């Protein structure tokens, strides 16, 4: 079997890019090792659609994504659970070492506004007016009114169904095991039972699987590792004290309201990975630590119990916390995307659009230039020899 475009990975990036290609009448095949949204693009709770506090290199992508998220459900014909809640990045200290504290908020506000992300700097009183249940220790916040949340599982599955509606072919339970190449061109993608020929481009977006495949097939080692992010859901409550999407300057903490009057607690705590069982395992002390931070910032959560803690959805992380989106030596017709570092969901709609443009037109969009793999080399101007091997 042969396709013009083969997309590997059934997460929000794979499904969304397949959809964008299919809407333009392209012949697209998507290969997913398990089922759609089985990895980091699915699971408990909702995900933030957040620009606030991002690396400046990602902010131009969020400016695009802001325009795409509100209309996505209508465009694809499936629910996404998107809400524009606004995001508060909280500060409890005036100074916070070299990288933080409220002292840095004015500079961050300036950069975010300059790069297309409307941002306000709020006093402690203004924060309290927006979040009446907040701790009195908060000294201020950065507020991005256009930030929000969405149901990542529903969004990813909706994008996949929309891709099929436009003619894409999706093969689930089809893990990719290798590549066939002729010189610097990928000619076929291999699974355990099938060979999928490609006439045009391969777009490799299978997240944690990507570094392993490019190392085994191209002898290229990307500076990426895997983590098991911790996500917690509280029990339902009569009155949810958290009104906005919440982040924090120095605590590993993120909060948002999810379905059934529950609060989702996350923000950087991790589980452990059991290699023998091939699954994530929660660490009780880390669950308690994450919840303790939430209760410190929102004392109204003090008596609310944990309903569920999940660390099953692995993520890939780069050394500088922004993704790799690039072509690699030895596979010039394959575009690779990986290393979303736990916050790639929000920018996905913009990246999907740019990936489809790149695949069709053959040249890298300027907005994706910061995400090259050779940025980790001693001289980023070097060509193939600059990749880590």
HELIX and SHEET records of a PDB file:
HELIX    1   1 UNK A   12  UNK A   23  1                                  12    
HELIX    2   2 UNK A   56  UNK A   69  1                                  14    
HELIX    3   3 UNK A   72  UNK A   76  1                                   5    
HELIX    4   4 UNK A   97  UNK A   99  5                                   3    
HELIX    5   5 UNK A  102  UNK A  104  5                                   3    
HELIX    6   6 UNK A  105  UNK A  114  1                                  10    
HELIX    7   7 UNK A  124  UNK A  130  1                                   7    
HELIX    8   8 UNK A  152  UNK A  165  1                                  14    
HELIX    9   9 UNK A  208  UNK A  218  1                                  11    
HELIX   10  10 UNK A  284  UNK A  297  1                                  14    
HELIX   11  11 UNK A  299  UNK A  301  5                                   3    
HELIX   12  12 UNK A  348  UNK A  361  1                                  14    
HELIX   13  13 UNK A  366  UNK A  371  5                                   6    
HELIX   14  14 UNK A  373  UNK A  376  5                                   4    
HELIX   15  15 UNK A  384  UNK A  386  5                                   3    
SHEET    1   A 6 UNK A 169  UNK A 171  0                                        
SHEET    2   A 6 UNK A  28  UNK A  31  1                                        
SHEET    3   A 6 UNK A   2  UNK A   8  1                                        
SHEET    4   A 6 UNK A 195  UNK A 204  1                                        
SHEET    5   A 6 UNK A 185  UNK A 191 -1                                        
SHEET    6   A 6 UNK A 176  UNK A 182 -1                                        
SHEET    1   B 6 UNK A 169  UNK A 171  0                                        
SHEET    2   B 6 UNK A  28  UNK A  31  1                                        
SHEET    3   B 6 UNK A   2  UNK A   8  1                                        
SHEET    4   B 6 UNK A 195  UNK A 204  1                                        
SHEET    5   B 6 UNK A 331  UNK A 338  1                                        
SHEET    6   B 6 UNK A 324  UNK A 328 -1                                        
SHEET    1   C 2 UNK A  47  UNK A  49  0                                        
SHEET    2   C 2 UNK A 148  UNK A 150 -1                                        
SHEET    1   D 4 UNK A 120  UNK A 123  0                                        
SHEET    2   D 4 UNK A 140  UNK A 144 -1                                        
SHEET    3   D 4 UNK A  87  UNK A  91 -1                                        
SHEET    4   D 4 UNK A 245  UNK A 248  1                                        
SHEET    1   E 2 UNK A 224  UNK A 228  0                                        
SHEET    2   E 2 UNK A 314  UNK A 318 -1                                        
SHEET    1   F 4 UNK A 254  UNK A 258  0                                        
SHEET    2   F 4 UNK A 262  UNK A 266 -1                                        
SHEET    3   F 4 UNK A 231  UNK A 234 -1                                        
SHEET    4   F 4 UNK A 306  UNK A 310 -1                                        
SHEET    1   G 2 UNK A 272  UNK A 274  0                                        
SHEET    2   G 2 UNK A 279  UNK A 281 -1                                        
END                                                                             
